[in-house]
Amino acid sequence: MIRIFKAGAHIRRSPLSYPALAPLFDSHIEEAATPDSADLYVFSHILDIENAPRELVEDWRQRRRPIVLLSEEPFWDTLWGRQPLARHRLADSPWGRLPVHQLTHHSSAVFRFERIPYYLLTNHRFANAYAAKFARNARQTPAGWRRAFLQRRSDLAFLFERREGAHHSLRWPEGDTVGLCHWRTQIAETCRRGRVERLGRSWQPERPARGQLADWHLDKLALLDGHARAIGAIENTHQPNYITEKLFDAFACGALPAYTASPRHRIHDLGLTADSWLNLHGLSAAQAAARLDGLDWGNAAWLERTCEAYACAQQALSALLGNPRNWLRERARLQAALLAEFRSILDQGHTAWPDLSAA
């Protein structure tokens, strides 16, 4: 049994904190009530380590137990952490510099999914919703999708946080990692052709915030299902292993997803044909907006090719997300990977660390 002390305001966003994942670790990991009884101190955000409680730091100085940043969010790792590719790093705190073992989408196997991306495992609502939506969608024919697309009320819909500023565009080319928030916001603001909708609290202040909704995902699906021809499904960060609900929601709602993925991105492992989604990778915001504005739904040849590919993609997603075995196997993979990382850190201690005497 590994004893961990969880700390920080963001710890609720962790594989160790979601009720849906708790059974995976119940017989392997035990939560310690105080730092001095833990084998590991676990955080989810670099800011929480930088504001670590004094008693934890004092205990670390006495016992030198490993400090672990287990971060599921590349947005945090890039915008605040600034070292998303590092396995080991130093973090400043009011009580001095601290050595940190960093488990991120880049540095750890924890988030390196086999078939189903990690984020979809964090709440059973994803599996339940997708099983129903994709079973329905898989029955649609290419001709049926053609009719559906042409009857839609909206040409293009965006539903993501509006974030502006060049500080959202940090890049680590060696990790194929780049911030997308500013870029995708510019795209949403630039698109003009047809009926373009910008949805969500940051675009529509009168709407309730996501955290105020009883089930934000159900609300999103109800809002977008059968509504738009295309949906901007762009992540907040491009990282090859990082795929959230956005892409799957667009497909589930029967819309053509607009996404961005480099050749190394794991979306290419999902079995989706290239014509079934729009890849905006390598385009400037103006170029990406022009491509979305230029979608010609009256082009019979393009629409036929797209609908054929789209129908195949819906069948592939139904087979992937509608099979409970795939979910069980991915949960088992996550369990094994996280426990292996913790055991490796405990075995390693700080043997790989530089001399901290001058830090």
Buried (B, 14 or more C-beta within 10 A) or exposed (E): EBBBBBBBEBBEBBBBBBEBBEEBBEEEBBEBEEBBEBBBBBBBBBBBBBBBBEBBBEBBEEEEBBBBBBBBBBBBBBBEBEBBBBBBBBBEBEBEEBBBBBBBBBBBBBBBBEBBBBBBBBBBBBBEBBBEBBEBBBEBEBEEBBEBBEEBEBBBBBBBBBBEEEEBBBEBEEBBBBBBBBBBBBBBBBBEEBEBBBBBBBBEEEBEEBEEEEEBBEBBBEBBBEBBBBBBBBBBBBBBBBBBBBBBBBBBBBBBBBBBBBEEBBBBEBEBBEBBBBBBEEBEBEEBBBBBBEBEBEEEEEBEBBBBBBBBBBBBBBEBBBBEEBBEBBBEBBBEBBBEBBEEBBEEEBEEEEEEEEE
